Amino acid sequence: MARYQVILAYDGTEFAGFQRQARARTVQGEVEAALGQLGWAGRVILAAGRTDTGVHASGNVIAFDLEWRHPLEELQRAINGLLPADIAVKSAVEADPGFHPRFDALSRIYRYQVYCRPQRDPLRERYAWRVWPGADLDRLQQAAGILTGVHDFSAFGAPPRPGSSPVRVVMRSEWSQTAGELVYRVEANAFLYHMVRRMVFLQVQVAQGRLGIDELERGFSEGAVRIPGLAPAHGLALDEVVYPPPAAWPAERHEPVSDEDHQGLMRD
């Protein structure tokens, strides 16, 4: 029996989020069903991020224990052969027995795509938020800079558990423009529920002249920003989960986690 670390990509459009639900199609449910056909006998896979309904991923990380008696390179092919077309395993490696995708992560990187156009574009709107009037890139970049650092992000999301800390460390918050789209990338040690979508929504309000930069900044001290709203889920993707290199792991690792440790994952 070995523990495997797997990077997943999925189109979140047809999923009711990552986490398994009794009466809805989820990423976790599909992956666990595929693993079951390979002899997996666990109760629940472990995951770095529990993405919300409609949110995509190109780099979510899961882990599971499996008795696999074939070459490692065949594991990825075997799982992909059993998964539906909107989920794929990008890589699969054997991990430390104590590896946990959530607890061992240093940071997570999300990407959000926006395009500015007065008319709908069905081919783009599966993965990007259409906004109009247009959003000024300079004002977006100015707003993004305010969001870096160590802050109480109560105005931008909810903690995963009542009473837990809303303080997060944002290491990168930046906008770029490419191929007619505005792309936001944000990296933090962890995220509050709906934090990225709220951050994007408010930055777009600033870029459209509907919210002042000073009002956005006051959100940290006041715990609220006067304009309610979230950017749509379909523009958001979990791009990467960052881990320390193997040589940096401590000599004494935490014990292998139980199924119950999967509860309370931070998500957006």
N, C-alpha and C positions, 0 to 999 in steps of 0.2 A: 504493500500500500504506500502510495506517495502522494504528496500534495502538489498540485499543478497550479501555475499562475497563467491566466489566459487574458489576452486583450480582445475585447469585443467591440465590434462596430454594428450599429443598427439604425435603421430608419424608424423613428418613433411615431410616425403618422398613424399607424393602425394599432398602436399599443396603448393600453390604459396605464402607462408608466412601466417602470422596471419591476417593482415589487409584485410578487405573486398575489393574485386575488382569486377568490373562489369562482366568480362568475364573469370574469373579464380576461381578455387576452393580454398577457404581459410578457416582457422579455425574460424575466426569471422563470416563468412557467414554461416557456418554450425551451429554454436551455436545460432546465432540469428534466424535462420530458426526453430530450435528446440524450442526455447523459444516462438516464435510466435504461435506455436501450443498449448502452455500452457496459452495463453492469454496475453503475453507480448506485450505492445503497444508502447515501446520506439523506438527511432530512431537508437541508437547505444549503444552497451555495452561499459563499461569502462574497461581498461586493464592495468596491470602493465608493461608488455613487449610486444612489437610488433615484434615478431621474424620474421626473414627473410625466404625466400624460402628454404625449406629443413631442417630447424633447428627444433629440437625436444623440448619438454618440459615435465618435470615431476612435475613442480610446478609453472606454470604461474597462475596469480590471476586476476580474472575479477569481476566486480560488475554490478548489474542491479536492477531496481525497478520493483517489480511484486506484483500483488494482488494474494496471494496464501492462499486459505482457508482450506488447509489440514495440517496435522502435518508436521513439518519441515523435519523429516527424510524421508518423501515421496518425497520431492523435488528432492533430488539427484537421486533417483530411476526413477522418472518421466523424468528428463532431459536425463539421460543415455539411457532410453528406446527409445528416439527419435534421439539420436546422432549416427553417423556412427561408425564402429568398431575401427577407428584410432583416436578417441577422447573419453575421459572419464572424468566425474566429480569425483574427489577424495574426496571432502568434500564440504558441503554447510552450511553456518551459516548465521543467521541474523546479519546485521552489523549496525553500527551507521549511521543515515541518511546522514551524511556528509562524509562518508568514500569514499576515492578515491584510487584505487589500485596503481596508480603511485605516486601521490603527498604525500601520507602518508607513503610510503616505506622508510625504513632506508637504505636498501642495497638490492642487487640482487646477487645471487650465480649461476655461470655457471659452467658446467662440459664439458671437452673435452676429447675424448678417441682416443688414438693412439695405433697402434700395428705395430711391425717391422717384416717384412717378405718379402722375394723376390717374392713370388707368391701370386696371389689374393686368397682371401677367401670370397666368396659371402655371406656367412652367417654372417660374422663379419663386412663386409664393409658397411652394412646399417647404422651402428651406430658408426663406428670408421674409422679413416684415416690410411691407410696403407702407411708406409714410408720405404724406403730402399735406401741407407745403414741404419743400425740401429742408433737409437738416444741414446746417453749416458745419463743415469739417473742422474749422478752427475753433468754433465754440464747443464742439464735441471733445476735441483734444484738451481744451481748457477744463471742461467739466471732469474729464477722466482723471486729470492730474490731482484734483481735489480728493478723489476717492482712494488714492494710495495711502499706505501707512497703517498704523494701528488705530482702530476706531471702534466705538460702539455703533454698530450698524442697525440699531433698533428701527430706524426710519426706513430701512431697506429690506427687512425680512424678519421672520420669526425664528427663534431658536428651535432646534428639533425636539426639545423636551422642556416643559414648563419649569422655570427657575434656572435654566442653564444660561451661561454667559452669552450675550450678543456681541462680544468683542471678537473681531477677526483681524487678521493681518493680510492686507492686500499688497502683494509684491509688484504686480504689474497691472496697469489699467491704461489701455491705449487703443486708439482708433487708427485705421488706415483705409485707404480707398483703392480698390482694384476692380477692373472689369465692370465698372459702373455700379459697384456695390460698396457700401460702408461696412467695414468689418471691425468689430470690437473684440478684443482679447483681454481676458482678466484672469489673473492667477492669485490664489489666496491659500492660506493654510487650510481653510475650510470655509463653507458657505452656509448662511442661514437659508431657511426655506423661502424660495422665491426671490432670493437676494439679487441674483444676476438680472433677472427679468425686471425687477423694480429699478435697479441701477440703470439699465438701458432705457427704460421708459422715461425716467427723469432726465437723463442726459439728452434725449431727443427733445423733450420739452424745452430744455435750455437752448438747444440748437435751433429750435423753431421760434425762439423769442417769447415763449409762454411762461418761462420760469427764469428768474434771475440766478446768476452764479452765486450771489450772496445767500439766496434762499436755500440753494442746494447745500451750501457749506454749513448753514445754521442747522440743518437737519441732524448733524452729529451732536450738537449741544442740546437741541430741543427734543430729539427723539422722534421727529415727525417732519414731513414735508407736505405742504398744503394741497398739492395736486394728487389725487388717488389714481392708481392705475398700474398695470403690468404690461410689459411687452409680450406679444403672443408667444406661446411655447414653441411654435414651429420654426422660429428663427434661431433657436438655441441648440448648441451641441457641446457635449463633454468631449474635449479633444484629447486630453492627456492627464494621467495621474503620475506624479513625480515621486520616485523613491530614492533613498540613498544607494550608492553603489555597494555591491556585496561586501567589499573590504571594510566598509564603514559600519556594518552591523555590529552591535555589542556582542561580547562573548556569551552573555547570558540573555537569551531571548525570552519573551513571554511564553507561557505554555500554550499549546495548541488550543484554539478557541472552540467553544461549544456552539451549537446551532443558535442558542438564545442570544449570543453576542451579535448576531446579525441585526437585531432590532435597534432602532434609533439611528440608522445611518443618516448622515447629513446629505441633503439633496437640494436640487433647485427645480 
